[in-house]
Amino acid sequence: MKKRYQIEVNINAKLKVFCPRILLREKQVTRIAFGNKMADVDIQAYDGNRIMIPACICDMLHFPDNASNLYALIDDHTLFIGPLIGILTSGFTPFATRPVGERSSFFYRLLSSSKEAGAFTYVFGKEHIDWDKGIIRGYTVIDSEWIKMEVPFPNVIYDRLPNRRAELDHANREVKQRFESDYLVPFYNPGFFSKLDVFERLQQDESVSSHLPETHPFSSFSVIERMLAVYGHVYVKPINGSLGNGVHQIIYSKREGFYFCRYRDREGHNKLLKFDSLEGLMEKIFEKRNLSSMIVQQGIRMLRLDSRLVDFRVHTNKDGDGRWQIAAIAAKIGGTGSATTHVNNGGEVKTLTELFEAPEDRLRYEQLLSAAALNLSNSLEEQMTGFIGEIGFDFGIDREDKVWLFEANSKPGRSIFKHPELKEFDILTRKLSLAYGVYLAEKAILHPEELFT
């Protein structure tokens, strides 16, 4: 979908669609499609640059009044207008101004980017689908206001389910299966990554495996003892955790002969406790935890700022040509006494310019992080199933300037974009997310066999 056209509703014409001659190029076109809706029409070529569609056909296609500047392509005697990008999520409310609760502002900004992307975009949940009529009663933003309207099934679906519980919900899984198998509608960014699964897959790729700290599922105290003897400290974290919740740093001091555990308790306080033995530490700290759902990861002696941990968040996105791009890089500075750099643990976000005074240092670290993120993005795309459109990487850099991967997230948090200097990158990530949707929609229309075989 390389060219956009102004779409105009023609009140007078009956079943005749006027189409720019440069678009038709003497092709035989007998149908027009918008999402899953299709109508037989008489196509008339003319020398203008707009596509003029009769009002009665717009009604048949459920074509919205505000969808004015969209892409068009021709395949199999059909003029496809669009694309339609459906954003699947959950957690809808009855409130007209906040239909998706606390996440309404995020979706509002995302939908507001759709006009620039050349797509018609709406957000919906499983409860908004009418399978019999082939329509969705979804939400979009028109003239800065939330509007609920009936729209066709989309050409592509952007998966923004908020958590693993929603992802595993039977009805949501059925929605995905039905759209993919019955309508050949691809999903992008489906599912959440498992930390252990990501590491096991990347370990098979020699081009990126050097970025991986030693990581194992928890099996016994002996694994932790061995890793502590080698690295001095390890991290124990949930396989499917997020936002730094449940992360514990275990440290062994050879000089003192004691074990220490740094973590955040349920009241939100950072703790550092001392123990005579690893067994005593595990019994006290992990007494009520399911250790089989935890991983043990090598500790890295990272860069620090005033004795506080420093790590880095890098966002990568697929662009409108299906290529990975660096969308944002930020540093995260850990709170005093915190085991992680997450903002909810007292951390703060800084730009690389704020962190590194010397321009040459900033450039060197930016290049190191960018190269690692792009290589890992390409590797993950090869290793994981589904269409991945964005990844958030958490990196550490050690004192020898080696980049280490701590986590990769398929639905990365957006806390770094609260920093005023990163607002433009927040906008960029949204634009790229929809640009990739346009790219994938074109593939689904012209070459579905490449996506579903």
Secondary structure, 3 states (H helix, E strand, C coil): CCCEEEEEEECCCCCEEEEEHHHHCCCCCCEEEECCEEEECEEEEECCCEEEEEHHHHHHHCCCCCCCEEEEEEECCEEEEECEEEEECCCCCCCCCCCCHHHHHHHHHHHHCHHHHCCEEEEECHHHEECCCCEEEEEEEECCEEEEEEEECCCEEEECCCCHHHHHCHHHHHHHHHHHHHHCCCEECCCCCCHHHHHHHHCCCCCCHHHCCCEEECCCHHHHHHHHHHHCEEEEEECCCCCCCCCEEEEEECCCCEEEEEEECCCCCEEEEEECCHHHHHHHHCCCCCHHHEEEEECCCECEECCEEEEEEEEEEECCCCCEEEEEEEEEECCCCCCCCCHHHCCEEECHHHHCCCHHHHHHHHHHHHHHHHHHHHHHHHHCCCECCEEEEEEEEECCCCEEEEEEECCCCCHHHHCHHHHHHHHHHHHHHHHHHHHHHHHHHHCHHHHCC
